Amino acid sequence: MKSDTLVSVAMEPHQASFRSYLALARLDHATKHVFIIPGIILAYALREPPLDHAAVSIVAGFASAVAVASANYVINEWLDREFDAHHPSKQARAAVRLSLSPLLVYAEYAVFAAIGLLLAWQLGTSFFWTSVVFLMSGLIYNVPPVRSKELPYVDVISEAMNNPIRLTLGWTMIDPSTLPPSSLFIAYWTAGAFLMGAKRLSEYRDISAIAGPELLHRYRRSFRYYTAESLTVSCFLYAMMSAFFIAAFLVKYRLEYIMAMPFIAVLFSSYLWLALLKNSIAQRPERMFRSKRLIASLGLAVFALLVTSFIDMPLLYDLSRESFIPVDRLK
């Protein structure tokens, strides 16, 4: 009965306004582009490029990223409208409740994509092609016949790709001549998988409790293959993999970053704690900055990375050398 009520409320059509079409772009989700910032910081700390036009590049780069992401959101909301009707909160989206023109929706997608790529072109080849990949990732995730969001675990891995893409966008704003190290790229990717897995875990727990698993299955086919236990274990796996590649990056490129690792671990733990709360903001990452605990954890991690980026700690290099204890000393 609950699920029938949800669908009937969601599917009442109303005429759309310009503001309704603009809502498809989810400009309020621009906070997600905070994941670009570490790319900027690390590119500067590790590459030390000239910063003659850095401010202009950063502003244009963020504008480009927002535009490309908005194009992805437009196509996401339009193609998900029938499925979102089964979601307790997403049923309120404009594409579900309103009568939209397909022509205008696709025109809006094209406009945001064009603006994003035109801005990206001004920032160099590396940034431009990274933006193209960003746009393509939205098509792979949302558009049939691939529509990776319908495939269990593939949905998490493909959506998480947005994380290393944002890292690369930030990096190439500062140093367009190189790309981030592979260890950092994979660490960012698996960290994104952890975030997306935690989001699905929170959705699974809440929607199953409200309306049962059947409604959840109609909302997203991939949930037919998930359980709360399997999602929890997957989050643990993604976090472990991310920690491994973070450590590999730290040891290889700047050993001082090891001192920031405990703060990064606390950040992961804080996000998982949020995901386990009822009606968690983990389901709506654009609202993550409303959590004081998460903000404090993020602030400490960023501060630790900043400090260890510019303060040398020679003692760490002494401690990292090979050292074996002779048996004779134990007698």
N, C-alpha and C positions, 0 to 999 in steps of 0.2 A: 504493500500500500504506500509506503514512504517513497519508494522509487517512482511509482506512477505519478505521485503528486509532483515530484521534482521535475519530471519530463513535461507534464502538462503545463506547469508554470513557465518553463523555459521556452516552450515552442510557440508562445503567443506572438505573432508578428506585429511590428509597429513600423511606421515610416522613419527612415533614418535621416539625420541631419549631418552637416559637415563635421560637426564635433564628434558625431558617432563614428564616422569614417576615420577621423584622426585618432580616435581611441584605439583603433586596431593596431596602430604603430607602437603603442605602449611606451610612450616617451618617459613615463615615470619609472621605467625599468632601467634608465640610464645609470643608476647606481651600480649595476652589475659590472660596469666598465672599470670599477675599482681594481679589477684583476689586471688591468693594463699597467697600473702604476709600478708593480715590482719589475716588470720588463724595462721600464724607463730607468729605475734606480740601478738595477743590475748591469744594464748596458753601459751606464755611465761609470759605475764602480769598476767594472772589469775591463772596459775598452778605453775609457778616458778620451772620448772623441772631442773635437772642437764643438763648442756650443754656440756658434755665431747666430744661428736662426732657430735654436732649440724651442724657444717659447712659441714661435709661430707654428713650427712643426707639431708641437704637442697639442695646441688648440685645434689646428686643422685635422690632426690625427684623431682626436676624440670626436670631433664633429663627424668625420667620415665613419668611424666605428658606430656611432649612434644611428646614423642614417642606414647603414647596411643592416644593423641589428633590427631596426624598425621595419625594413623590408621583409626580413625573415619573420618578424612577428605578424605582419599583415597576412602573409601566406599561411602562417600557422593558424591564426584564428579563423580564417576563411575555410580552410580544409578540415579543421577540427570541429566546426560548428555543430554537426550532428552528434558527435561524441561528447562534446562539452555540455550538451543538454542533460547528460546523466551525472554531472559533477555538481555537488552541493553549492559551490561558490562560483565555478566557471560558467554555470548556466546563466549568470547575469551579464556575461559578455555581450557586446553589441552584435557580433556575428550570429549569436544564438537567438537573441530576443527581437532583433530588428530585421526588417526586410531590406537587404542591401543589394545594390546592383553589381553583378559580377564584373561588368565592364569597368566600373569605377574602382572596385577593389583591386583588379589587376593593374589598372592605371596608377593607383596609389603605390602599389608594389614597385612598378617600373620607375616612378619618380624618385622614391627613396633609394632604390638601387643605383640609379643613375647619379644622383647627388653624391652618394657615398663613394662610388668608383671614380667620379670626376675629381673629388677632393683627394682620394687616394693616389691618383695619377700624379698629382702635384708633389707628392712626397717621395717619389722614387719607385723604381721597379720592384724592390723587395716588399715595400709596404703595399703597393698596388696588387701584386699577386697574392699576398696574404689576405687582402680584402676580398679578392675573387674567391679564394678558398672559403672564407667566412660566408660569403653569399651562397656558394655551392653547398656548404654544410647544412644550411637551412632547407635547401631543396631535397637533399638526401634524407633528411630527418622527417620531412613533412609530405613530400609529393610521391604518389604511387608511380611506378610499381615498387620502388624500393621502400619508401616510407619506413625507415628504420625504427621509428618510435613504436611500431607494433611488434617488434621482435624482442623477446626477453633477453636482458643483459646487453644485447646489441644496442638497445635504446639508450641505456645509460652511457655506454662507451662512446656512441656517436654524438650524443648531446654534450658529453664532457669535452669533446674536441674543441668546443668554443673556448675553453680555458687556455690551452696552449696557443690557440689562435690569438687571443687577446694578449697573451704574454709576448708573442712575436710582433704584434702591432706596436706594443710599447717599446720593445727592443729596437725595431727598425725606425721608429721615430727619431731615436737618438743616434743609432749607428746603422745606416742603411747598407753598409758594406758587408755585414756579417749577419748570421742568424744565431739564435740562442743555442747553447750546447745541448746535445741530445739527451743527456741525463736530466737537465733542467726541464726540457720539453716534456719528457715522459713523466717526471715528477708532477708537473703541473697538470698533465692529462689525467693521471690516476687520482690526483687530489680532486679534480673536477668530477671524476667518477664517484668518489666518496660523497661529494656534495649532492650529486644527482641521485645516488643510491639512498642517501638519508632522506631526501625529498620524497622518494617513492615509498620508503618505509613509513614516513609520517602520513602520507595519503592513504596507504593501505590500512593502517591502524584506525584512522579517523573515519574513513568512508565505510569500512566494514562494520564499525561500531554503530554508525548512524543508520545505514540502509542495507547492510549485508553485502556479501561478496558479489552477488549477481549484478548489482548496480555498478560495482567497481569494474567488473568484466565488460560491461557494455560501454563504460567510459573509455577503457584502454585495453585492447586485447592482450597485451603483454602481461597484464596483471593476472591472467588465467594461470600463468606458470609461476607466479610468485607466492610466497608465504612470508609472514612476518619474520620467521626464523631465517629463511634463505636470504632475505633482504638485509637482515642484520649481519649475517656471516659475510655477505658480499661487501658491505661497508667496511668490515674489519679487514678483508682482503685488500680492498682498494687503499685503505689507510696504510697498511703494511707495505704495499708496493710503492706508494708515494714516499713513505719514510725512507725506504731503501735507496731510491733514486735521488732523493734530496741529500742523503748522506754521501752518495757517490759524487754528486755535484759539489758539495761543500768541501770534501777532502781534496778533490782534484783542482778546484779553481781558487778557493780561498778558505784555508783551514779555520780562520777566525769565525766563520759562519757556524761552526759547530756549537759555539756558545749560544746561538739563537735557537738551536734545535728544541730545547725544553719548552720555549715559548710557542713554537710551532705545534708541538704536541698538545699543549694546553688549548690552542686554537681549535684543533681537530676535535678534542674532547668536548669543548664547549658547544660546538656545532651538533655533535651527536646527542648531547644532553638536550639541546633545543628540539631536535627531531623527535625525541621520545615524549615530548610534552603534548598534551591534547591541543588541537587546533594550532599547531606549531607554525611559526613564521618560516620554518624550513620549507613549507609548501609554497611560500611566496618569497623567494630570495630577494626581491626588490625591497622588501620590508625588513631585511636582516639588521639594518642599522637601528631598529627600534629596541633591540636587545642590548641593555647596558653591559651584560656579562660578555656578550659576543664582541661588542665594541672595545671593551677593556682588553680582551684577549687579543684582538686584532691589533690594537694600538701597541700593546707590549711586543708583539711579534715584529711589527714594522719598525718600532724603535730599536729593537735588538738587531735587526738586519742593518739599519742605518748606522748604528754604532760600530758594529763589526765590519762594516764596509770600509770604514775610514780609520780605524784604530788597529794597528798591528800588535800581535801578541806572540813574540818570538818563543815564549815558553811552550806554546802549543806545538811548535815544530820540533822542539827538543823531545817532547813527550811522544811524538808520533813516529820517531825513529824506531827501527827494529831493536828489540831488547829482550834477551833471554837470560833467565836466572840460572847460573851454574849450580849443579846439584851439590857441589862442595860447600857452597855457602849455607846450605840448609842443615849441614851436619853440626 
